[in-house]
C-alpha cells in the first residue's frame, strides 16, 4: 500500500492497522505497574479515533446494510458509545478513563495488574448534535473495563470483515 492508493480497501487496511496498533500500545501501557491515567488514555483515545475511522469507512462503502448489521450485533452496537467517548476525548479533551493500580478483584486468569475503566461522567458536548450515542455509552461502557470494549470492537470488525469477504 502506498499513500497514493486511495481505495476503500487501502483506507480500511490503514484504519484497521491503526486501531490494532493502538490496542497493542494500550495493552502494553496497562501491563505497567506504575502507569497513569494519561499514559493509558493516549492509546485508548487513538484506538477510539481509528475505530470510528473503520466504522465510517464501512458505513461509506456499505451504507444501511452495514449500519443495520452493526446495530443488531452485540458488539457492533457499542460503536455508538465508542463514538460518544471519542468525541468527548477529542472535542472536550476529556480524560474518559480511570486507572486503578494494584491487583484487580475478583481475580481472573490470566491475572492482571490494575484495571482501567470508563468514567461514569464525561463532560457535555460543546455542540448538542454531538450527544448522539450517550445512552449507549452510559448503558454499555460507563464504569466498565476499557479493555473489554476494545475486544468487543475487535470482534465486531472481525465478524463484519468475514461477512463482506464471503
Secondary structure per residue as TSV (DSSP state, phi and psi in degrees):
chain	resnum	aa	ss	phi	psi
A	1	X	-	360.0	132.8
A	2	X	-	-118.7	156.5
A	3	X	T	-57.1	-21.7
A	4	X	T	-85.0	-10.1
A	5	X	-	-84.1	77.7
A	6	X	-	-88.5	74.6
A	7	X	-	-116.4	163.1
A	8	X	H	-54.4	-48.5
A	9	X	H	-60.8	-41.6
A	10	X	H	-71.3	-39.2
A	11	X	H	-63.6	-41.8
A	12	X	H	-65.8	-44.0
A	13	X	H	-60.4	-42.7
A	14	X	H	-61.7	-48.4
A	15	X	H	-65.6	-41.9
A	16	X	H	-64.5	-40.5
A	17	X	H	-63.1	-42.8
A	18	X	H	-61.7	-45.4
A	19	X	H	-60.7	-50.4
A	20	X	H	-61.8	-40.2
A	21	X	H	-63.8	-41.1
A	22	X	H	-65.6	-38.0
A	23	X	H	-64.4	-41.4
A	24	X	H	-60.7	-45.6
A	25	X	H	-63.6	-38.2
A	26	X	H	-60.8	-48.3
A	27	X	H	-63.1	-37.3
A	28	X	H	-63.8	-42.9
A	29	X	H	-64.8	-42.3
A	30	X	H	-67.0	-27.1
A	31	X	T	-73.5	-11.4
A	32	X	-	-74.1	139.0
A	33	X	T	-75.7	-21.3
A	34	X	T	-119.6	29.7
A	35	X	-	-69.1	165.0
A	36	X	-	-120.0	164.7
A	37	X	H	-55.3	-48.0
A	38	X	H	-66.3	-38.5
A	39	X	H	-59.0	-37.0
A	40	X	H	-82.8	-31.2
A	41	X	H	-65.5	-36.5
A	42	X	H	-59.1	-54.3
A	43	X	H	-69.1	-29.2
A	44	X	H	-63.3	-47.6
A	45	X	H	-62.6	-41.2
A	46	X	H	-60.8	-43.8
A	47	X	H	-61.8	-40.0
A	48	X	H	-61.0	-45.9
A	49	X	H	-62.4	-45.0
A	50	X	H	-67.6	-37.4
A	51	X	H	-60.5	-42.8
A	52	X	H	-70.2	-31.5
A	53	X	H	-62.9	-43.5
A	54	X	H	-62.3	-47.5
A	55	X	H	-57.4	-44.7
A	56	X	H	-66.3	-37.3
A	57	X	H	-66.0	-42.7
A	58	X	H	-63.6	-42.6
A	59	X	H	-64.3	-38.6
A	60	X	H	-65.0	-41.8
A	61	X	H	-80.5	-37.8
A	62	X	H	-116.6	-1.8
A	63	X	H	48.4	-130.2
A	64	X	H	-64.6	-29.3
A	65	X	H	-60.6	-45.2
A	66	X	H	-65.3	-50.8
A	67	X	H	-58.0	-42.7
A	68	X	H	-66.5	-39.4
A	69	X	H	-69.8	-41.4
A	70	X	H	-59.4	-47.8
A	71	X	H	-72.8	-16.1
A	72	X	H	-95.0	-12.0
A	73	X	S	-86.8	138.8
A	74	X	T	-59.3	-34.2
A	75	X	T	-91.9	-38.4
A	76	X	G	-60.6	-36.1
A	77	X	G	-66.6	-15.4
A	78	X	G	-68.7	-16.7
A	79	X	H	-58.7	-32.0
A	80	X	H	-66.4	-38.5
A	81	X	H	-69.9	-35.8
A	82	X	H	-63.1	-42.9
A	83	X	H	-61.9	-42.1
A	84	X	H	-60.2	-47.2
A	85	X	H	-63.6	-42.4
A	86	X	H	-59.3	-43.6
A	87	X	H	-63.7	-39.4
A	88	X	H	-67.1	-41.7
A	89	X	H	-66.8	-40.5
A	90	X	H	-80.8	-43.5
A	91	X	H	-91.9	-32.5
A	92	X	S	-107.2	-1.0
A	93	X	-	51.3	40.5
A	94	X	-	-71.6	141.6
A	95	X	-	-88.0	96.1
A	96	X	-	-86.3	3.5
A	97	X	E	-128.3	160.2
A	98	X	E	-120.1	133.5
A	99	X	E	-107.6	128.6
A	100	X	E	-115.8	103.9
A	101	X	E	-78.8	152.2
A	102	X	E	111.4	176.6
A	103	X	E	-68.1	137.7
A	104	X	-	-90.2	131.9
A	105	X	S	-118.8	140.7
A	106	X	S	-70.6	151.7
A	107	X	-	-69.2	141.5
A	108	X	-	-126.1	157.1
A	109	X	S	-108.7	132.1
A	110	X	S	-70.3	148.8
A	111	X	-	-69.6	156.7
A	112	X	-	-141.0	160.7
A	113	X	E	-102.5	110.5
A	114	X	E	79.1	-179.3
A	115	X	E	-146.7	152.5
A	116	X	E	-124.0	122.3
A	117	X	E	-122.4	156.3
A	118	X	E	-72.1	140.1
A	119	X	-	-66.5	149.1
A	120	X	S	-69.2	-40.0
A	121	X	-	-117.0	131.9
A	122	X	-	-121.0	153.5
A	123	X	-	-63.2	150.0
A	124	X	-	-67.0	156.1
A	125	X	-	-68.3	144.6
A	126	X	S	-64.6	-35.4
A	127	X	S	-109.5	119.4
A	128	X	G	-56.3	-23.3
A	129	X	G	-69.0	-14.0
A	130	X	G	-95.2	13.4
A	131	X	G	-85.5	-6.5
A	132	X	T	-57.6	132.1
A	133	X	T	96.0	-4.7
A	134	X	H	-58.9	-42.1
A	135	X	H	-62.7	-38.4
A	136	X	H	-68.4	-40.7
A	137	X	I	-57.4	-52.0
A	138	X	I	-63.5	-38.0
A	139	X	I	-76.9	-37.2
A	140	X	I	-117.0	-16.6
A	141	X	I	-114.6	-48.0
A	142	X	B	-50.3	125.6
A	143	X	T	79.1	-3.2
A	144	X	S	-101.8	167.5
A	145	X	B	-66.7	126.6
A	146	X	H	-63.0	-42.5
A	147	X	H	-58.3	-37.7
A	148	X	H	-64.7	-36.9
A	149	X	H	-63.7	-44.4
A	150	X	H	-64.1	-37.9
A	151	X	H	-63.9	-42.4
A	152	X	H	-61.2	-41.6
A	153	X	H	-65.0	-44.7
A	154	X	H	-55.9	-46.2
A	155	X	H	-62.7	-42.2
A	156	X	H	-62.4	-48.1
A	157	X	H	-61.3	-39.8
A	158	X	H	-64.7	-45.1
A	159	X	H	-64.6	-45.5
A	160	X	H	-68.0	-38.7
A	161	X	H	-59.3	-40.3
A	162	X	H	-66.1	-36.5
A	163	X	H	-63.9	-44.3
A	164	X	H	-78.8	-22.9
A	165	X	H	-76.5	-22.5
A	166	X	-	-72.4	360.0
